[in-house]
Amino acid sequence: MKKVSFAEFGGPDVLQLVDAEEPHAGAGQVRIAVRAAGVNPVDWRVREGQVLGAHPIELPAGVGLDAAGVVDEVGEGVEGIEVGDHVFGEGSSTYAEFAVLSAWARMPEGLAFEEAAGYPSVVETALRLIREVGVRPGQTLLVSGASGGVGSAVLQIARERGIAVIGTAGAANQDYLRGLGALATRYGEGWVERVRQLGQVDAALDLAGSGVLRELVELTGDPRKVVSIADLGAPEHGVRFSGVAGSVPDALAEAAALISRGKLHIPVEKSYSLAEAAAAHIDSHAGHTRGRRVMVI
């Protein structure tokens, strides 16, 4: 099978499309014929060797955590799923023609593989951040870097829970944020004052890692009410850095329910072939996403 792999840590140029042996489902796992794989910032952080504590790997290594596809092997002890079922979930080395998933859910009716691949890590992260930052119904959550995949999910899940959201993004994404139910304002000089004019901030999330933690603490008045997934220097500001996943099966079940009820939709901004994995990582690293990027097999 074809698979994206890297033999050394480094830039996008270390990624190679190689011929590899097919993986097989072990106990508690399923194997899928991958139709699409999600592109996440953690993918290039792993490739660069940034997050070895959370994601220890041996080289050469595959790339990718999220995927959607057709089940073609069911491991020992797995119940409620059969060969031929369409699922989305998390596993390893998902930039490939076949991948093993350790957590999955059936794809909601009418959802395309390309769309489904963009949800697993994004929704788990969004649910975890809302929980960890402690924001409650009736309060206001500020999201810095709100137009990407995680931000798109946070905005919609928060709205569903009765939490008001202020989102910051580039000028081109202001209408997109408003369409997701957020009060929107631009990055750049004067952004803190623009946020204050939109209302009091009870909690804040840093999704972009653009050096705004001091301002987020200032706006909330309490570093314990700020959580980051993008700034590794967060503890220096008394801010929690969230990098450990919660229950992925529970997150997938909630994602499927929200999608089925029409309460969650994350658009695919751009898709890539396996041969374009380096370009996908370059684009992901640059940010400014509206929704999700995915590999299509």
Buried (B, 14 or more C-beta within 10 A) or exposed (E): BBBBBBEEBEEBEBBEBBEBEBBEBBEEBBBBBBBBBBBBBBBBBBBBEBBEEEBEBEEBBBBBBBBBBBBBBBBEEBEEBEEEBBBBBBBBBBBBBBBBBBBBBBBBEEBEBBBBBBBBBBBBBBBBBBEBBEBEEEBBBBBBBBBBBBBBBBBBBBBEEEBBBBBBBBEEBBEBBEEBBBBBBBBEEEBBEBBEEBEBBBBBBBBBBBEBBBBBBBBBEEBBBBBBBBBEEBEEBEBBBBBEBEEBBEBBBBBBEBBEEEEBBBEBBBBBEBEBBBBBBBBBBEBBBBBBBBBBB
